[in-house]
Amino acid sequence: MPDTLADSKIWEWAGVGFGQYETMLLQKSMKALALSSGMSQLKLWGKIKGTEKDYYVVEGTLEAGEAAEGGEEPAEGFEPRGSGVNKFVYYVCNGPLQEWV
């Protein structure tokens, strides 16, 4: 995972960013998500500002052929999780201290 805090300094100089504290919380939250989900790669996709809540979006990559949550097998004609159109998995949360879904 790239150094989010170092990258955030560059964005702050350009007038864009989350700030040091929020960036630190996001980095720790994403690290915990990577460990719990078993993703091989993980990156912050962005933040969507909603009318009632904001949404942080993370994009991750699973190894090809990993079973879906719950151990379900993909239906016939569907590509397995981690390959093809199902290469990326997306998680969202409303804040860095909340659970990723």
N, C-alpha and C positions, 0 to 999 in steps of 0.2 A: 504494500500500500504506500503511495507517495506520501511525502511529508506535508500534511495538510497545513500545519502551522507556518512552514516556510513559504508555501504557495500563497497563503492568505496575505502575507506581507506584500507581495507583489500586487495583488488585487486591491489591497488597501491604498497603496500608492496611487492607483488609478481611480480611487474613489468608490470602489465596489468591494463589498465583503460583508461578513457576518460580525466582525469584531473578534478580539482575541479570546474572550471568555466563551462566546458561543461556538467558536471554531474548536476550542479545546474540548468542550462538551460533545460536539459532533464527532470529533476524532475518537474519543473514548467510547462513545456509543457505537460507532461504526466498527471499532475493534472488537467490542463485545459481540456484535451481530455476526461478524466474520467468524469468530470462534464458535458461536452457537449454531450457525447455519451450515458450516463446512464449505463456504464458498472459497474458490481459489483466487478470485479477484473481486475487488469491491471498490466502487467509486461513488462520490456524491454526484448525482445527476442534476440536482438543483432544488430550489425552493419555490413552491407555488403559493402565491399570496391569495388566500381565499377571502370571502366576505365575512365569514364567521371564524374560521381557523386557517392557519397556514399549514402547508404540507411539505415536509422534507422528503425527497425521493432519492433512493440509493439503488444503483444498478450493480448486480453481481453476476458472476459466471460460475456455474457448477461444472464439475467434470462430466463429460459425456457419459450417458448411460446410468446416471444416478437415479434411484427411484424417487418418485414424487412423495411429498409429505403424506403420511398415512400408509405408505407402501403400496399404493394403487398402481397397477400396470396401465400404461396408456392404451386407449381404445385402438382398434385396428385402423390403420391409415393415418394415425397421428405420429409425429416424430417424438422420440423420447426426450425427456427433460435434459437440457445441457447440449443439445445439438440442433442444427437447422434454425427454424424460426423460434424454437424454444431455448436458444442458446443463453439468453439473459433472463434473470429473475429480478423483479423489482419489489422493493420494500418501501413502505411509507410510514411516517409518524407525524404527529403534530408538534413535537418538540424534542430536543436532544435527550431529555430525561425520560421520555416516554418509550413504550415498547414498540418495536418495529413490527409491522403487519405486512 
